[in-house]
Structure formats: C-alpha cells, structure tokens
Amino acid sequence: MSRSTRLFEIIQHLRAARGPMTAAQLAEALEVTPRTIYRDMAVLQGMRVPIAGEAGIGYIMRPGFDLPPLMFTAEEVEAIVVGLGLLRRINDSGLEQAARQVSGKIAAVLPDDILPVGVSPNGGLADHEANKPDTWPLFASGSSAVPKAMVDATRLRQAIRQAEALALTYEDEAERRSERTIK
C-alpha cells in the first residue's frame, strides 16, 4: 500500500470510528507497524487534518471535517492559477471556459488560509467575480496569445481522445493549400 493510500485510509478509519482509535488498532487494520502509524499521524497533523490525540491515548477525527477530493498547498494553488491563466494564450474558448470552471471549483473548496489574497471562498464562477482566474493576485497575462485559429480546437481534442483520424486542409504564408490526414 502506498503512503498516500495509507494516509487516506487512516482518515477514513478515524471518520468511521465511534471513539478513539489507538495506533495499534490502526496498524492492525492497515497491516503496518504502530511506529508507521505514529509517523503518518504526524504527517496528517502537519497537513492540518484535524486529528486530536497522541501516542498511547488514541486518535479521533474532530467533528465537521470533510475530506476534499484534493488538498493543495499555497504554492500548488499558485501553480494551478498560473497554468489555468496560460490557457487564455492559446485562444481555445472551450479550454478557457473549463479553466474558469476549475478556478471556481478550487476557490469554493479551499480553506481561507490557502486561498490567494482577495479570493472569496463563497460561490462559484456564475455568481462571484472573485473566482475568475484573472482577478486572482497571481495570474498569467493574456499577452503574446496565439492568434485565433480557424480550427475548432474542441473538435480536435475530441478526435485526439477518441483516436480518430482527421483530414486537414491548410494554407501556408504563400497561400498554397495543402491537405493531410492525421492519426
């Protein structure tokens, strides 16, 4: 079992427990040593997972903890924001819309201490301006964008996902037409 899987399993066991669980109980359930559980507990507590307790006493999950699908550090959020912002440079309206939706989802689930300054945790893209990636303090500008293509990028991505062949006709700078089929 990988460490990340084990950390997730510890959280799941604690969430389901009716009372404190000792490191020995968790170790038996996960087929590891109590020492491994102690190390994992320190990691989880360091990641701000609200686990109360200590070695020899037992551990409990504090009430009200909901495990988000993913948890990001402040630097990871910044990387995501910049990456989503870079999508504006490729002039693909489908990916731009998806980036705005992702930004709203991230802003909606991040704890206040991880959110970029000035970003509200309330609401999604449709009802809150602050969740748009270009209003976050750290973002990628839209300058140096690729000129808008006459090709529907959404259709190209769909063909790539479905491994379809595409027939393309294009012109070079001298207005010479060329046709190719790509697979």
N, C-alpha and C positions, 0 to 999 in steps of 0.2 A: 504494500500500500504506500503510495507517495505521501510525502509530508503534507502537501496541500489537501489531499483527500482526508488524511487523518485529522487535520485541524477542523475541517468541515464536519467530520463525524463526531468529534468531541463536542462541537457546538450543538449538533443535532441531539446527542445523548443528554446534554445538560438541559436543553429546551424541553425534552420529553420527560425528564426526571421529576418525580413528585417531591423530592427532598435533595439534600446534598449528596453528591457522589464523590467517593474517595478516588485518589489516583489509582489505587489497586483495582477498584471496580472498573474504572475506565480502561486501565491497562488490560484487564482480562477480556473485556468486551472487544477491544481493538487488537488483541494479541501482540502487545508490546510490553515493555517493562514500565513499572511506575516511574522510574527515572525519566524515560521518554515523555511521559505524561507531564511531569513537572516542567520539563523544558518547553513542551508545547503550550502549557498554561502560561508560562512567562511570555512566550511569543504572542499568544492571543491577547493577553492583558496589555502588552506593549502596543498592540494594534487597536487598542481602545474597545475591544469586545468586553461588554460589561459582565465580567465573571467575578464573583465575590468568593473569597475563601482562601485557603492556604494549605500547604502540605501538612498532613496529619489530621486535619479537621474535615476537609471535603470542599467541594466546589458547587456553586449554584449559579445559574444564569439570572441576573437581575430582571425583574418584570419589565415588560414593554420593549424588549429587544426584538427587532425584526431583522432577520438576516437579509441584506440586499443581495441581488444576484451577483454583484461585483462591488468591491470597495476599492477606491483609488486613493493614492497619496496625492498631496497637493501638486507635486511635480508631474505625476501621471495625468492629472486633470489638465494641467497646462499643456502637456504634450498632445492630449486629445483635442483641446481647444484649437491649438495651432494647426494640427492636422486637418481638423474639420474646416478651418478657415482656408487652408490651401486648396480645398476643393473648389472654392469660388474661382480660382485661377484657371480652371480647365473648362469653364463655360459649359457645364453639363447641368441643366436645370433639374434633372432627376436626382443627381447626387447632391446638388445644393439643397434641395428640399429634404432629402434624407438626413443631411448634416444638421439642418435646423431642427428636425425632429429629435435626433440623437442629443443635441445640445439641451433641448428642453427636458428630455428624459433624465439626463445626467443632473441638471440643475434641480430637478424635482426630488431626487433621491439622496443627494449628497448632504452630509451633515454641515451645519453652518460653518464649522471651523475648517472645512475643506473647500467650500465654495469660494471662487475668486471674489475679491472685494467688490461690492456693488451688485452682486448677482443675488436675486431673491430665490429662496427655496420654494416659494409658493407658485403654483400654477404651471401650466405647460406653455408651449410656444404660442398657441392661439390666443391666450388671454394674458400674457405677461411679456412686455417688451424686453425686460432684463435678461430673459433666457435666450435671446438671439446671440449667436457667437460673435458678431461684430460689435456688440455692446459690452463684451467682457473686456477687462483691462488688458489682457494679453491675447493678441489675435494676429492672424496673418492678413496683411493688406491684400486687396484685390488688384493692385497694380501689377504690371507685367503679365496680365492674364493672356491666355491663348486666345486668338481670335475665334469668334463663334463659328463653328463648323456647320456645313450644310447637311451633316450626317446626324441622324438621331442616335445619340450615344446610348440611350436607354435600350434601343433595339440591338445595338452592338453588344452591350453587356449581356443581354438575354441570349443572344446567339452563342456567346462565349460560354455561359453557364450550361447551355443545352448542347454544346459541342456541335453546332450547326455550321454548315458551310455558307459563306456569304459571297455574293457576286458584287464587286465594287467597280464603279466607273469613276475615274477622277481625272482632273486636268492639272498639268504642270504649269509653271510660270509662263511658258510659251504658248499656252492654250492648246497643247496637244493632249488628246484624250487617250486614255488607256483603260483597259478592263482587266480585272484579276478576280480570281476566285480564291478566297482564303478559307482554310480549315482549321 
